[in-house]
Structures are given as C-alpha cells and as structure tokens.
Amino acid sequence: MKNSAIEQLKAPKFIAIEGPIGVGKSSLAERLANSFGCDVVKEKADDNPFLEHFYKHPEQSALPVQLHFLTERVKQWNELSQNDLFSKGIVADFMLEKDRLFAQLTLTAEEFKLYDQMYQTLSVQKTNADLVVYLQAPVDTLLKRIKKRGIHHETGITRDYLKQLSDSYTQFFHHYDSSPLLIVNAADINPVDNDADYQQLLHHICATRSGRHFVNPLPINLTAN
C-alpha cells in the first residue's frame, strides 16, 4: 500500500496493540508508527527490577513485580491522556487493562486484594483507543518467538504460564467493547519482516472504524510466481 492510500484511509489517531508475550506487539507498533508518521509508546517492561527473579521464582516476586508494573503503567497512561500527542497520532504496545489480567493470573487472593486497593487509590485517566488490535498465536508459536528473540529474563517463561496468559487474553477480549476491536490470527504471518503480510494487515487496521472484526490473513510468499 502506497502512502497516498494510507492517507486516504486515514489511520485511527490512537491505536493500541495487545496480545500475549511473544506475539509481536512492540515490533508491529513501531512499524505502524513509522508508516503513519506518529509517536510510538511502549511499556517499559525491561525496567522492572523484579521481572527476572519473577520468572525464576514467581511465588516470591509476583507481588512486587505486579505493583511496579501497575505504578509505571498508570503513570504512562495518565501522561498519554494529558498531553497533545493525540493531535499527531499514537500507537501504543499496551493497554492499561492488561495489568489486571497479569495480576489475577499471578497473585494470591490476599495479594490481589492489596493490589486492588492500590489500583483504586491511583488516579487512572480514562483513555479509550480509537482501535485495539489484538494479536493471537498458539502457545507453541509464542514459545518459539520468545526463544528466537533471546531476551535473557524471558528464558524462564514456561509453557503453562503462557497458556494461562493466552486464555486470560481470550476471555478478556471476548467481553471487550470499549473500543473498536480487530482480532488478528498472527500465527502464520510476519507483518514486521514481510512487507506483503504487513500491507494486508495495514489495510484492515486503516479500514476498521467500529465494531468487532476477525482477521485470519494468509502468509504471502513474495517469491511465488
């Protein structure tokens, strides 16, 4: 798709990319921001000092890792709602709502009660995206992608944890209706490195204005005759 076509379709001002670990949120957010000439906002997962220990000993570090994520994500989200970035456009690789998904998955009942008390005391600004893109992929595919990118602290992520996380995302988006939603089967496409895959996904993103849509794009072989 040429730039003129992108302008004609008028991309949403605020796009949020979501999905489980390893599905390709951050890379897609960066490429979309580059196409639209807008800002990219990425969650700062690598800055969490408890994360590496959590993947090795989740029962010991679940609460501090989650509270750190909560305060940082709320800070980022509030900054989004208070500045003028929306005049230029934003692509974010996270939604604030994801924080509770992780908290419910990793915390005990008593820990979650403390987490929830902290959440209620924080001043969370309401910032609905113009479009949410939810990327899905099978757990085995996620594991392969995590291994391929080779981030040190992610080596402790287990298949069971990814399965529970993926199921949590599926349940959450089954009921989600706060923004237009594009659900993408990203199992067999590579919109970051394959231009044809990217262009067909880009078209769906630019064309979605309301409702809930499912996309099951087929991988495109650029070398095929």
C-alpha positions in Angstrom: 0.0 0.0 0.0 1.3 3.4 -1.0 1.5 6.3 1.4 -1.3 8.0 -0.5 -3.6 5.0 0.2 -2.7 5.3 3.9 -3.7 8.9 3.9 -6.9 8.1 2.0 -7.9 5.5 4.6 -7.0 7.9 7.5 -5.5 5.7 10.2 -7.1 5.9 13.7 -5.5 8.6 15.9 -4.9 6.2 18.8 -4.1 2.5 18.2 -3.4 0.1 21.0 -1.7 -3.3 20.2 -2.3 -6.1 22.6 -1.7 -9.8 23.0 0.3 -12.3 25.0 4.1 -12.3 25.4 5.9 -13.1 22.2 3.1 -12.3 19.8 4.9 -9.3 18.3 3.1 -6.3 19.8 6.1 -3.9 20.1 7.6 -4.6 16.7 4.3 -4.1 15.0 3.7 -0.9 17.0 7.0 0.5 15.8 6.3 -0.3 12.2 2.8 1.2 12.3 4.1 4.4 13.9 6.7 4.7 11.2 4.0 4.2 8.5 1.7 6.8 10.0 4.4 9.2 11.0 3.2 9.3 14.6 4.6 8.5 18.0 5.0 5.1 19.5 4.5 4.5 23.2 6.0 1.3 24.6 5.6 -0.2 28.0 8.9 -0.3 29.9 8.9 -4.0 30.9 12.7 -4.3 30.9 12.9 -1.5 33.5 11.1 -3.7 36.1 13.9 -4.8 38.6 11.8 -7.7 39.8 10.9 -9.3 36.5 13.9 -11.6 36.0 13.5 -13.1 39.5 9.8 -13.4 39.0 10.2 -15.8 36.0 12.5 -17.9 38.1 10.6 -17.8 41.4 7.1 -16.4 40.7 5.7 -17.2 44.1 8.3 -14.9 45.7 8.3 -12.0 43.3 4.7 -11.8 42.0 3.5 -9.0 44.2 6.5 -6.6 43.8 6.7 -7.2 40.1 3.0 -6.5 39.7 3.0 -3.4 41.8 5.9 -2.0 39.9 4.1 -2.6 36.6 0.9 -1.1 38.0 2.5 2.2 39.0 4.5 2.5 35.9 1.7 1.7 33.5 -0.7 4.1 35.3 1.9 6.8 35.1 2.3 6.2 31.3 -1.4 6.0 30.7 -2.1 9.2 32.6 0.7 11.0 30.6 -1.0 9.8 27.4 -4.3 11.4 28.4 -2.8 14.7 29.4 -0.5 15.6 26.5 -1.1 16.6 22.9 0.3 13.5 21.3 -3.1 12.6 20.0 -3.0 15.5 17.6 -0.2 13.7 15.8 -1.3 10.2 16.5 -0.2 7.4 18.8 0.5 3.7 18.5 0.9 2.0 21.9 2.0 -1.6 22.5 -0.1 -2.0 25.7 -3.4 -1.2 27.3 -3.7 -0.4 31.0 -6.4 -3.1 31.3 -3.8 -5.8 30.7 -2.3 -5.1 34.2 -5.2 -6.7 36.0 -5.0 -9.7 33.7 -1.5 -10.4 34.8 -2.3 -9.6 38.5 -5.2 -12.1 38.5 -3.0 -14.7 37.0 0.0 -14.4 39.2 -1.2 -13.1 42.7 -2.8 -14.9 45.5 -6.2 -13.8 46.7 -4.8 -11.7 49.6 -2.1 -10.2 47.3 -4.7 -9.3 44.7 -6.8 -7.6 47.4 -3.7 -5.4 48.2 -3.1 -4.8 44.5 -6.7 -3.8 44.0 -6.6 -1.4 46.9 -3.6 0.3 45.4 -5.3 0.4 42.0 -8.3 2.1 43.5 -6.1 4.8 45.2 -4.3 5.7 42.0 -5.9 8.3 39.8 -6.3 6.5 36.5 -7.3 8.6 33.5 -9.8 7.1 31.0 -8.2 6.9 27.6 -10.0 4.7 25.1 -8.2 3.8 21.9 -9.7 4.5 18.5 -8.8 1.0 17.6 -7.5 -2.0 19.6 -5.5 -4.7 17.6 -5.5 -8.0 19.5 -2.8 -10.4 18.1 -3.3 -14.1 18.7 -1.0 -17.0 18.2 -0.7 -20.6 19.6 1.3 -21.1 22.7 4.0 -23.2 20.8 4.4 -20.3 18.3 4.8 -17.8 21.2 7.4 -20.0 22.8 9.4 -20.2 19.5 9.3 -16.5 19.1 10.4 -15.8 22.6 13.3 -18.2 22.2 14.2 -16.6 18.9 14.4 -13.1 20.2 16.6 -14.3 23.1 15.8 -11.8 25.9 17.6 -13.1 29.0 14.9 -12.7 31.6 12.3 -14.4 29.4 14.1 -17.7 29.4 12.2 -18.7 32.5 8.8 -18.3 30.9 7.0 -21.7 31.0 4.5 -23.1 28.5 1.9 -23.4 31.3 2.3 -19.8 32.2 1.9 -18.7 28.5 -1.2 -21.0 28.2 -2.9 -19.4 31.2 -1.9 -15.9 29.9 -3.3 -16.6 26.4 -6.5 -17.9 27.9 -6.8 -14.8 30.1 -6.5 -12.6 27.0 -9.1 -14.6 25.1 -11.5 -14.3 28.0 -10.9 -10.6 28.3 -11.4 -9.7 24.7 -14.4 -12.0 24.4 -16.3 -9.4 26.5 -14.4 -6.3 25.4 -16.5 -3.5 23.9 -14.8 -0.2 24.9 -13.2 0.4 21.6 -13.4 -0.9 18.0 -11.6 -4.3 18.0 -9.6 -6.0 15.4 -8.7 -9.6 16.3 -5.8 -10.9 14.2 -4.6 -14.5 13.9 -0.9 -13.8 13.8 0.2 -17.4 13.9 1.4 -17.7 10.3 2.2 -14.1 9.2 5.2 -11.9 9.8 4.0 -8.3 9.4 7.3 -7.0 10.8 9.7 -8.6 8.2 7.3 -9.5 5.4 6.1 -6.4 3.5 3.2 -8.2 1.9 1.9 -9.5 5.2 2.3 -6.1 6.7 0.4 -4.4 3.9 -2.6 -6.6 4.1 -2.8 -6.1 7.9 -2.3 -2.4 7.5 -5.3 -2.2 5.2 -7.5 -3.9 7.8 -6.2 -1.5 10.5 -6.9 1.6 8.4 -10.4 0.3 7.4 -11.7 -0.6 10.8 -13.8 2.1 12.4 -16.3 0.4 14.6 -17.4 -3.0 15.9 -15.6 -6.3 16.3 -13.7 -7.8 13.4 -11.8 -11.1 13.0 -8.9 -11.3 10.5 -7.3 -14.6 9.5 -4.6 -13.4 7.0 -2.8 -16.0 4.9 1.0 -15.7 4.7 2.1 -14.2 1.4 5.2 -15.7 -0.3 6.9 -12.8 -2.1 8.9 -15.2 -4.2 6.0 -17.1 -5.5 5.2 -16.8 -9.3 
